[in-house]
Amino acid sequence: MVLTGAEIVVECLKEQGVDTVFGYPGGTILNVYDALYKHSNEINHILTSHEQGAAHAADGYARATGKVGVCLATSGPGATNLVTGIATAYMDSVPIVAITCNVNLPLLGKDSFQEVDIAGITMPITKHNYIVKDVNILADTLRKAFAIAGSGRPGPVLVDITKDVTANSCEYAKKEPTAVEKPMRCLEEEIKEAVQLIEQAQKPYIYVGGGAVIAEAYQEVREFAQIVDAPVCDTLMGKGVCDGHDARYTGMIGMHGTKTSNFGVSECDLLIALGARFSDRVVGNPKKFAENAKVLHIDIDAAEINKNIRTDVSLVGDLKEVLNKLNGRLAKQDHGEWMQHIAQLKEKFPLSYDQSVLSCPYIIEEIDRLTKGEAIITTDVGQHQMWAAQYYKYSLPRTLLTSGGLGTMGYGLGACIGAKMGQPEKICINIAGDGCFRMNMNELATASRYNIPIIQVVINNHVLGMVRQWQTLFYGQRYSQTVLNDGVDFCKVAEGLGCEAILVTKKEEVAPAIERALSLKKPVLLNCIIPEDDKVFPMVPAGAPISEAFDANDLAAK
């Protein structure tokens, strides 16, 4: 059948099973929005308050569901407003397709109104991108975009379409999406080497990253940990792969990881990295990271092997497939003495906080208790993000959605909206600091417009908490531009944007506020006032060995 380019865009979205898109219309993309209007019963469009919110919502949808998220924007500033969200997805390997439209083909390159080279701008932060100048290749280009976004190591793909292509017509024939292949590139000889390395180890430690979430490999990881008889730590992106209640689990590793994980990895004789990239926030000083250990690294992306840390054996391939092979080859190991030592470290170095005042860890623990650990938690970036990683017990993957690689303030609210659209039966809660919340708080209007029942928790210490913590510890308490103690009333802001709002100033107000928010079935903001000088511990100074993790007791003892 003959369709316009705009109609082909919609048909290709339907081909790929897309049920929800996030975006903001404008002049060059009007034809696509007109086509969407005619298919509103098949594809749900969420009009965000800002294009950045649309990109983060598509990202949150993708992380929560495992499907490809989709966002739309017009040319010029509409397209450039997507850039931070695209970069966020790129750093964390999140599959999204961003569809933008540009000026008519004859106007390209002439500094036309709202013209920008969005393909050039996003080239370093996409897996691939396209500019479509011919309607005859539009359908296949969109199909390739979805295939690339979701295959291998996932990531964002941008498709920029000139406006005249959306108006032009050509023959269109429906195609079923091709199945995503799971590459198994490691050789049989390498599998044997890995098995031998594991069987020789006396003190193995498993380090789980976001790749285990992406590969849907959490059951295989848990089986692997039982077979190897090893403790398990994770990164921010790997939360929920190992059940947070499991006795083997020792918490996060790295700059704000637990002492148990940091000290244990520093003592182990074999570090097994599963879908992790040895980022600087995990490794600290690379020359002293796990310096007593051999390293086995399993990852889908060959570019990550030996990039930051030298490995002894590496297996490149889909983690789920590789672990299935290893689990089938390995005999049950017994490391009772090592596991007992790790248990003693956990007992000696528990996470702790001041119980006498209202604090973020207390709020997180109450959220965990009242949601039975079954909510999807999104966060922004900073102290609250680390506390959310430390004190909520994630028992399943895809339940902590956070900007790990780029560290994007303002990420969480859009992501929370996207997660709720993708998983409507789940409780979805965004935890943000007051500094982060100011970035994109206009997305509360999106939540209220569609009555999306999310809960926005603002951890309000009236400062940029993480930056202030560094200023306190390393910059002589010179609080340059980090105090936010002004006249902004977040409860009034939320009410003005159509949401319910609850002020929380005491510990005894926390549980009733959360219970009320859960019962309302509409968007609710909790404005929680905490002390300005609360700090996230443990902590490792940037560039220091993770074996030098310290906490408040260590500081007091100096």
For each residue, the residues with C-beta under 8 A, 3 or more apart:
1: 171 172 173
2: 169 170 171 172
3: 7 8 11 169 170 172
4: 7 8 31 35 135 166 167 168 169
5: 8 9 31 135 138 161 165 166 167 168 169 170
6: 9 10 31 32 34 35 166 167
7: 3 4 10 11 35 172
8: 3 4 5 11 12 135 138 139 142 170 172
9: 5 6 12 13 32 35 99 138 142 161 166
10: 6 7 13 14 32 35 36 38 39 43
11: 3 7 8 14 15 139 172 174
12: 8 9 15 16 138 139 142 143
13: 9 10 16 18 21 43 70 142
14: 10 11 17 18 39 42 43
15: 11 12 143 174 175 176 177
16: 12 13 68 143 146 177
17: 14 67 177
18: 13 14 21 43 68 70
19: 42 43 44
20: 43 44 45 46 61 70 421 422
21: 13 18 36 43 44 45 46 58 70 71 72
22: 45 46 48 53 54 55 57 58 61 69 70 71 72 414 417 418
23: 45 46 47 48 51 54 71 72 73
24: 47 48 50 51 54 72 73 74 78
25: 29 30 33 47 72 74
26: 29 30 73 74 75 76 78 114
27: 30 74 75 114 163
28: 74 75 101 102 103 114 163
29: 25 26 32 33 72 73 74 75 78 99 100 101 163 166
30: 25 26 27 33 34
31: 4 5 6 34 35 101 163 166 167
32: 6 9 10 29 35 36 72 99 101 161 166
33: 25 29 30 36 37 72
34: 6 30 31 37 38
35: 4 6 7 9 10 31 32 38 39
36: 10 21 32 33 39 40 43 45
37: 33 34 40
38: 10 34 35
39: 10 14 35 36 42 43
40: 36 37 43 44 45
41:
42: 14 19 39
43: 10 13 14 18 19 20 21 36 39 40
44: 19 20 21 40 421
45: 20 21 22 23 36 40 72
46: 20 21 22 23 54 57 417 421 446 450
47: 23 24 25 446 449
48: 22 23 24 51 53 54 57 414 417 443 446
49: 53 440 442 443 445 446
50: 24 53 54 81 440 442 443
51: 23 24 48 54 55 71 73 78 79 81 82 85
52: 55 56 81 82 84 85 410 414 440
53: 22 48 49 50 56 57 413 414 417 440 442 443 446
54: 22 23 24 46 48 50 51 57 58 71 72 73 82 85 414
55: 22 51 52 58 59 71 81 82 84 85 86 88 89 96 98 414
56: 52 53 59 60 85 88 408 410 411 412 413 414 415 418 440
57: 22 46 48 53 54 60 61 69 71 414 415 417 418 421
58: 21 22 54 55 61 62 69 70 71 85 89 96 98 418
59: 55 56 62 63 69 85 88 89 94 96 401 411 414 415 418
60: 56 57 63 64 69 378 401 414 415 416 417 418 419 422
61: 20 22 57 58 64 65 67 69 418 419 421 422
62: 58 59 65 66 67 68 69 89 94 95 96 418 422
63: 59 60 92 94 398 401 415 419
64: 60 61 376 398 401 418 419 422 423 426
65: 61 62 398 422 423
66: 62 214 216 398
67: 17 61 62 95 150 422
68: 16 18 62 95 96 97 146 149 150
69: 22 57 58 59 60 61 62 94 95 96 97 418 422
70: 13 18 20 21 22 58 96 97 98 99
71: 21 22 23 51 54 55 57 58 82 85 96 97 98 99
72: 21 22 23 24 25 29 32 33 45 54 98 99 100
73: 23 24 26 29 51 54 78 79 81 82 98 99 100
74: 24 25 26 27 28 29 78 79 100 101 114
75: 26 27 28 29 78 79 100 101 102 103 114 115 116 118 163
76: 26 79 80 113 114 115 116
77: 80 81 114 116
78: 24 26 29 51 73 74 75 81 82 100 114
79: 51 73 74 75 76 82 83 100 102 116 118 121 160
80: 76 77 83 116 118 121
81: 50 51 52 55 73 77 78 84
82: 51 52 54 55 71 73 78 79 85 86 98 100 118
83: 79 80 86 87 121 122 125
84: 52 55 81 87 88 406 408 410
85: 51 52 54 55 56 58 59 71 82 88 89 96 98 408 414
86: 55 82 83 89 90 96 98 122 125 126 156 158
87: 83 84 90 91 125 406 408
88: 55 56 59 84 85 91 92 94 403 405 406 408 411
89: 55 58 59 62 85 86 92 93 94 95 96 155 156
90: 86 87 93 94 125 126 127 155 156 405 406
91: 87 88 403 404 405 406
92: 63 88 89 210 237 403 404 405 406
93: 89 90 153 154 155 210 211 214
94: 59 62 63 69 88 89 90 154 155 156
95: 62 67 68 69 89 149 150 154 155 156
96: 55 58 59 62 68 69 70 71 85 86 89 149 156 157
97: 68 69 70 71 142 145 146 149 156 157 158 159
98: 55 58 70 71 72 73 82 85 86 122 156 157 158 159
99: 9 29 32 70 71 72 73 142 158 159 161
100: 29 72 73 74 75 78 79 82 118 158 159 160 161
101: 28 29 31 32 74 75 160 161 162 163 166
102: 28 75 79 108 115 116 118 131 160 161 162 163
103: 28 75 107 108 112 113 114 115 162 163
104: 107 108 162 163 164
105: 108 133 162 164 165
106:
107: 103 104 110 112 115
108: 102 103 104 105 112 115 133 162
109:
110: 107 115
111: 115
112: 103 107 108 115
113: 76 103
114: 26 27 28 74 75 76 77 78 103
115: 75 76 102 103 107 108 110 111 112
116: 75 76 77 79 80 102 121
117: 120 121
118: 75 79 80 82 100 102 121 122 158 160
119: 122 123 129 130 131 158 160
120: 117 123
121: 79 80 83 116 117 118
122: 83 86 98 118 119 125 126 129 156 158
123: 119 120 126 129
124:
125: 83 86 87 90 122 156
126: 86 90 122 123 129 155 156 157 158
127: 90 148 149 154 155 156 157
128: 144 145 148 157
129: 119 122 123 126 157 158 159 160
130: 119 141 144 145 157 158 159 160
131: 102 119 160 161 162
132: 135 137 138 141 159 160 161 162 165
133: 105 108 162 165
134: 137 138 165
135: 4 5 8 132 138 165 168 169 170
136: 170
137: 132 134 140 141
138: 5 8 9 12 132 134 135 141 142 161 165 170
139: 8 11 12 142 143 172 175
140: 137 143 144
141: 130 132 137 138 144 145 159
142: 8 9 12 13 97 99 138 139 145 146 159
143: 12 15 16 139 140 146 147 175 177
144: 128 130 140 141 147 148
145: 97 128 130 141 142 148 149 157 158 159
146: 16 68 97 142 143 149 150 157 177
147: 143 144 150 151 177 178 180
148: 127 128 144 145 151 157
149: 68 95 96 97 127 145 146 154 155 156 157
150: 67 68 95 146 147 154 180
151: 147 148 154 180 181
152: 183 300 301
153: 93 211 214 300 301
154: 93 94 95 127 149 150 151 214
155: 89 90 93 94 95 126 127 149
156: 86 89 90 94 95 96 97 98 122 125 126 127 149
157: 96 97 98 126 127 128 129 130 145 146 148 149
158: 86 97 98 99 100 118 119 122 126 129 130 145
159: 97 98 99 100 129 130 132 141 142 145
160: 79 100 101 102 118 119 129 130 131 132
161: 5 9 32 99 100 101 102 131 132 138 165 166
162: 101 102 103 104 105 108 131 132 133 165 166
163: 27 28 29 31 75 101 102 103 104 166 167
164: 104 105 167 168
165: 5 105 132 133 134 135 138 161 162 168
166: 4 5 6 9 29 31 32 101 161 162 163
167: 4 5 6 31 163 164
168: 4 5 135 164 165
169: 2 3 4 5 135
170: 2 3 5 8 135 136 138
171: 1 2
172: 1 2 3 7 8 11 139
173: 1
174: 11 15
175: 15 139 143
176: 15
177: 15 16 17 143 146 147
178: 147
179:
180: 147 150 151
181: 151
182: 317 318 320 321
183: 152 300 316 317 318
184: 317 318 321 322
185: 302 316 317
186: 190 191 314 315 316 317 322
187: 190 191
188: 191 192
189: 192 193
190: 186 187 193 194 313 314 315
191: 186 187 188 194 195 315 322 325 326 329
192: 188 189 195 196
193: 189 190 196 197 313
194: 190 191 197 198 296 298 313 315 326
195: 191 192 198 199 326 329 330
196: 192 193 199 200
197: 193 194 200 201 270 294 296 312 313
198: 194 195 201 204 228 270 272 296 326 330 333
199: 195 196 330 331 333
200: 196 197 270
201: 197 198 204 269 270 294 333 335
202: 269 335 338
203: 267 268 269 270 335 338
204: 198 201 228 229 230 268 269 270 271 272 333 335 338
205: 230 231 232 233 264 265 268 270 271 272 290 293
206: 221 224 225 228 230 231 232 233 242 272 274
207: 232 233 234 235 253 265 271 272 273 274 276 282
208: 212 221 232 233 234 235 238 241 242 274 275 276
209: 212 234 235 237 238 273 274 275 276 277
210: 92 93 213 214 235 237 238 275 276 404
211: 93 153 214 215 238 274 275 276 277 299 300 319
212: 208 209 215 217 218 221 238 241 274 275 319 397
213: 210 216 218 237 238 240 241 275 397 398
214: 66 93 153 154 210 211 275
215: 211 212 275 300 318 319 320
216: 66 213 320 397
217: 212 220 221 241 274 275 319 320 323
218: 212 213 221 222 240 241 242 396 397
219: 222 223
220: 217 223 224 319 320 323 324 327
221: 206 208 212 217 218 224 225 232 241 242 274 319 323
222: 218 219 225 226 241 242 243 246
223: 219 220 226 227 323 327
224: 206 220 221 227 228 274 323 326 327
225: 206 221 222 228 229 230 232 242 248
226: 222 223 229 332
227: 223 224 327 330 331 332 333
228: 198 204 206 224 225 272 330 333 335
229: 204 225 226 332 333 334 335 336 339
230: 204 205 206 225 248 272 333 335 338 339
231: 205 206 248 249 250 264 338 339 342
232: 205 206 207 208 221 225 242 246 248 249 250
233: 205 206 207 208 249 250 251 252 253 257 258 261 264 265
234: 207 208 209 238 239 241 242 249 251 252 253
235: 207 208 209 210 238 239 252 253 254 276 279 282 404
236: 239 252 281 385 389 400 402 404
237: 92 209 210 213 402 404
238: 208 209 210 211 212 213 234 235 241 242 275 276
239: 234 235 236 244 252 389 394 397 399 400
240: 213 218 243 244 394 395 396 397 398 399 400
241: 208 212 213 217 218 221 222 234 238 397
242: 206 208 218 221 222 225 232 234 238 246 248 249
243: 222 240 246 249 394 395 396
244: 239 240 249 373 392 393 394 395
245: 249 393 395
246: 222 232 242 243 249
247: 343
248: 225 230 231 232 242 339
249: 231 232 233 234 242 243 244 245 246
250: 231 232 233 258 260 261 264 342 345 346
251: 233 234 257 258 260 261 351 390
252: 233 234 235 236 239 256 257 258 261 389 390
253: 207 233 234 235 257 258 261 262 265 282 546
254: 235 257 262 279 281 282 283 284 540 546
255: 281 282 284 539 540 542 546
256: 252 386 389 390 536 537 538 539 540
257: 233 251 252 253 254 261 262 282 538 540 546 549
258: 233 250 251 252 253 261 262 346 349 351 390 538
259: 262 263 345 349 538 549 551
260: 250 251 263 264 342 345 346 349
261: 233 250 251 252 253 257 258 264 265
262: 253 254 257 258 259 265 266 538 540 546 547 549
263: 259 260 266 267 345 349 547 549
264: 205 231 233 250 260 261 267 268 342 345
265: 205 207 233 253 261 262 268 271 289 290 293 546
266: 262 263 290 291 292 545 546 547
267: 203 263 264 292
268: 203 204 205 264 265 271 290 292 293
269: 201 202 203 204 292 293 294
270: 197 198 200 201 203 204 205 293 294 295 296
271: 204 205 207 265 268 290 293 294 295 296
272: 198 204 205 206 207 228 230 296 298
273: 207 209 276 278 295 296 297 298 299 311
274: 206 207 208 209 211 212 217 221 224 298 319 323
275: 208 209 210 211 212 213 214 215 217 238 298 299 300 319
276: 207 208 209 210 211 235 238 273 282 297 299
277: 209 211 299 304 307 308
278: 273 282 283 286 289 304 307 308 309
279: 235 254 282 283 308 404 405
280: 283 284 308 542
281: 236 254 255
282: 207 235 253 254 255 257 276 278 279 546
283: 254 278 279 280 286 289 308 309 546
284: 254 255 280 288 289 540 542 543 544 545 546 548
285: 288 289 543 544 545 546
286: 278 283 289 308 309
287: 291
288: 284 285 291 545 547
289: 265 278 283 284 285 286 309 545 546
290: 205 265 266 268 271 293 295 309
291: 266 287 288
292: 266 267 268 269
293: 205 265 268 269 270 271 290
294: 197 201 269 270 271 312 313
295: 270 271 273 290 309 310 311 312 313
296: 194 197 198 270 271 272 273 311 312 313 314 315
297: 273 276 304 305 309 311 313 314 315
298: 194 272 273 274 275 314 315 316 317 319 322 323
299: 211 273 275 276 277 302 304 305 314 315 316 319
300: 152 153 183 211 215 275 316 317 318 319
301: 152 153 304 316
302: 185 299 305 316
303: 307
304: 277 278 297 299 301 307
305: 297 299 302 311 314 316
306: 309 310 311 314
307: 277 278 303 304
308: 277 278 279 280 283 286
309: 278 283 286 289 290 295 297 306
310: 295 306
311: 273 295 296 297 305 306 314
312: 197 294 295 296
313: 190 193 194 197 294 295 296 297
314: 186 190 296 297 298 299 305 306 311
315: 186 190 191 194 296 297 298 299 322
316: 183 185 186 298 299 300 301 302 305
317: 182 183 184 185 186 298 300 321 322
318: 182 183 184 215 300 321 322
319: 211 212 215 217 220 221 274 275 298 299 300 322 323
320: 182 215 216 217 220 323 324
321: 182 184 317 318 324 325
322: 184 186 191 298 315 317 318 319 325 326
323: 217 220 221 223 224 274 298 319 320 326 327
324: 220 320 321 327 328
325: 191 321 322 328 329
326: 191 194 195 198 224 322 323 329 330
327: 220 223 224 227 323 324 330
328: 324 325
329: 191 195 325 326
330: 195 198 199 227 228 326 327 333
331: 199 227
332: 226 227 229
333: 198 199 201 204 227 228 229 230 330
334: 229
335: 201 202 203 204 228 229 230 338 339
336: 229 339 340
337: 340 341
338: 202 203 204 230 231 335 341 342
339: 229 230 231 248 335 336 342 343
340: 336 337 343 344
341: 337 338 344 345
342: 231 250 260 264 338 339 345 346
343: 247 339 340 346 347
344: 340 341 347 348
345: 250 259 260 263 264 341 342 348 349
346: 250 258 260 342 343 349 350
347: 343 344 350
348: 344 345
349: 258 259 260 263 345 346 538
350: 346 347
351: 251 258 361 390 391
352: 551
353: 359 361 362 534
354: 357 359 534
355: 362
356:
357: 354 507 530 531
358: 362 363 504 505 506 507 510 528 529 530
359: 353 354 362 363 530 531 534
360: 363 364 383 384 387 459 528 530 534
361: 351 353 364 365 387 390 391
362: 353 355 358 359 365 366 507 510
363: 358 359 360 366 367 457 459 504 510 528 530
364: 360 361 367 368 387 388 390 391 392 431
365: 361 362 368 369 391 392
366: 362 363 369 370 510 511 514
367: 363 364 370 371 375 377 392 429 431 457 514
368: 364 365 371 373 391 392 393
369: 365 366 372
370: 366 367 511 514 515 518
371: 367 368 374 375 427 429 518
372: 369
373: 244 368 392 393 394 395
374: 371 395 399 426 427
375: 367 371 399 426 427 428 429
376: 64 398 399 400 401 416 419 420 423 426 427 428 429
377: 367 388 392 394 399 400 401 429 430 431
378: 60 400 401 402 411 412 413 415 416 419 428 429 430 431
379: 384 385 388 389 400 401 402 411 412 430 431 432
380: 384 385 402 403 408 409 410 411 412 413 430 431 432 433 436 437 439
381: 385 402 403 407 408 409 411 436 466
382: 385 386 409 433 435 436 464 465 466 467
383: 360 386 387 433 459 461 465 466 469 534 535 536
384: 360 379 380 387 388 431 432 433 436 459 465
385: 236 379 380 381 382 388 389 402 431
386: 256 382 383 389 390 466 536
387: 360 361 364 383 384 390 391 459 536
388: 364 377 379 384 385 391 392 400 402 431
389: 236 239 252 256 379 385 386 392 400 402
390: 251 252 256 258 351 361 364 386 387 536
391: 351 361 364 365 368 387 388
392: 244 364 365 367 368 373 377 388 389 400
393: 244 245 368 373
394: 239 240 243 244 373 377 397 399 400
395: 240 243 244 245 373 374 399
396: 218 240 243 399
397: 212 213 216 218 239 240 241 394
398: 63 64 65 66 213 240 376 401
399: 239 240 374 375 376 377 394 395 396
400: 236 239 240 376 377 378 379 388 389 392 394
401: 59 60 63 64 376 377 378 379 398 412 415 416 419
402: 236 237 378 379 380 381 385 388 389 411 412
403: 88 91 92 380 381 406 407 408 411
404: 91 92 210 235 236 237 279 407
405: 88 90 91 92 279
406: 84 87 88 90 91 92 403
407: 381 403 404
408: 56 84 85 87 88 380 381 403 411
409: 380 381 382 435 436 439
410: 52 56 84 380 413 414 436 439 440
411: 56 59 88 378 379 380 381 402 403 408 414 415 436 440
412: 56 378 379 380 401 402 415 416 430 431 432 436
413: 53 56 378 380 410 416 417 430 432 437 440 441 443 444 447 454 456
414: 22 48 52 53 54 55 56 57 59 60 85 410 411 417 418 440 443 446
415: 56 57 59 60 63 378 401 411 412 418 419 430
416: 60 376 378 401 412 413 419 420 428 429 430 454 456
417: 22 46 48 53 57 60 413 414 420 421 443 446 447 452 454
418: 22 56 57 58 59 60 61 62 64 69 414 415 421 422
419: 60 61 63 64 376 378 401 415 416 422 423 426 428
420: 376 416 417 423 424 426 428 452 453 454
421: 20 44 46 57 61 417 418 424 452
422: 20 60 61 62 64 65 67 69 418 419
423: 64 65 376 419 420 426 428
424: 420 421
425:
426: 64 374 375 376 419 420 423
427: 371 374 375 376 455 518
428: 375 376 378 416 419 420 423 454 455
429: 367 371 375 376 377 378 416 454 455 456 457
430: 377 378 379 380 412 413 415 416 454 455 456 457
431: 364 367 377 378 379 380 384 385 388 412 457 459
432: 379 380 384 412 413 436 437 456 457 458 459
433: 380 382 383 384 436 437 458 459 460 461 464 465 466
434: 437 438 458 459 460 461 462 484 490
435: 382 409 438 439 463 464 465 484
436: 380 381 382 384 409 410 411 412 432 433 439
437: 380 413 432 433 434 440 441 456 458 490
438: 434 435 441 484 488
439: 380 409 410 435 436
440: 49 50 52 53 56 410 411 413 414 437 443
441: 413 437 438 444 490 493 497
442: 49 50 53 445 446 497
443: 48 49 50 53 413 414 417 440 446 447
444: 413 441 447 448 456 493 494 497 498 499 523 525
445: 49 442 448 449 497 498
446: 46 47 48 49 53 414 417 442 443 449 450 452
447: 413 417 443 444 450 451 452 454 456 499 523
448: 444 445 451 497 498 499 522 523
449: 47 445 446 498
450: 46 446 447
451: 447 448 522 523
452: 417 420 421 446 447 523
453: 420 520 521 522 523 524
454: 413 416 417 420 428 429 430 447 523 524
455: 427 428 429 430 514 517 518 523 524 525 526
456: 413 416 429 430 432 437 444 447 494 499 523 524 525 526
457: 363 367 429 430 431 432 525 526 528
458: 432 433 434 437 490 525 526 527 528
459: 360 363 383 384 387 431 432 433 434 465 528 530
460: 433 434 490 527 528 529 530
461: 383 433 434 465 529 530 531 532 534
462: 434 483 484 485 532
463: 435 468 479 482 483 484 485 532
464: 382 433 435 467 468 482 484
465: 382 383 384 433 435 459 461 468 469 532 534
466: 381 382 383 386 433 469 470 536
467: 382 464 470 471 482
468: 463 464 465 471 472 479 482 532 533
469: 383 465 466 472 473 535 536
470: 466 467 473 474 475
471: 467 468 474 475 476 477 478 479 480 482
472: 468 469 475 477 533 535
473: 469 470 539
474: 470 471 541
475: 470 471 472 478 480
476: 471
477: 471 472
478: 471 475
479: 463 468 471 482 483
480: 471 475
481:
482: 463 464 467 468 471 479
483: 462 463 479
484: 434 435 438 462 463 464 488
485: 462 463
486:
487:
488: 438 484 493
489: 492 493
490: 434 437 441 458 460 493 494 501 525 527
491: 494 495 501 502 503 525 527
492: 489 495 496 501
493: 441 444 488 489 490 496 497
494: 444 456 490 491 497 499 500 501 525 527
495: 491 492 498 499 500 501
496: 492 493
497: 441 442 444 445 448 493 494
498: 444 445 448 449 495 523
499: 444 447 448 456 494 495 522 523 524 525
500: 494 495 517 520 522 523 524 525
501: 490 491 492 494 495 524 525 526 527
502: 491 513 516 517 524 525 526 527
503: 491 527 529
504: 358 363 509 510 513 526 527 528 529
505: 358 509 528 529
506: 358 509 510
507: 357 358 362 510
508: 511 512
509: 504 505 506 512 513
510: 358 362 363 366 504 506 507 513 514 528
511: 366 370 508 514 515
512: 508 509 515 516
513: 502 504 509 510 516 517 526
514: 366 367 370 455 510 511 517 518 526
515: 370 511 512 518 519
516: 502 512 513 519 520 524
517: 455 500 502 513 514 520 524 526
518: 370 371 427 455 514 515
519: 515 516
520: 453 500 516 517 524
521: 453
522: 448 451 453 499 500
523: 444 447 448 451 452 453 454 455 456 498 499 500
524: 453 454 455 456 499 500 501 502 516 517 520
525: 444 455 456 457 458 490 491 494 499 500 501 502
526: 455 456 457 458 501 502 504 513 514 517
527: 458 460 490 491 494 501 502 503 504
528: 358 360 363 457 458 459 460 504 505 510
529: 358 460 461 503 504 505
530: 357 358 359 360 363 459 460 461 534
531: 357 359 461 534
532: 461 462 463 465 468
533: 468 472
534: 353 354 359 360 383 461 465 530 531
535: 383 469 472 539 552
536: 256 383 386 387 390 466 469 539
537: 256 550 551 552
538: 256 257 258 259 262 349 549 550 551
539: 255 256 473 535 536 549 550 551
540: 254 255 256 257 262 284 544 545 546 548 549 550
541: 474 544 548
542: 255 280 284
543: 284 285
544: 284 285 540 541 548
545: 266 284 285 288 289 540 548
546: 253 254 255 257 262 265 266 282 283 284 285 289 540 549
547: 262 263 266 288
548: 284 540 541 544 545
549: 257 259 262 263 538 539 540 546
550: 537 538 539 540 554 555
551: 259 352 537 538 539 554 555
552: 535 537 555 556
553: 556 557
554: 550 551 557 558
555: 550 551 552 558
556: 552 553
557: 553 554
558: 554 555
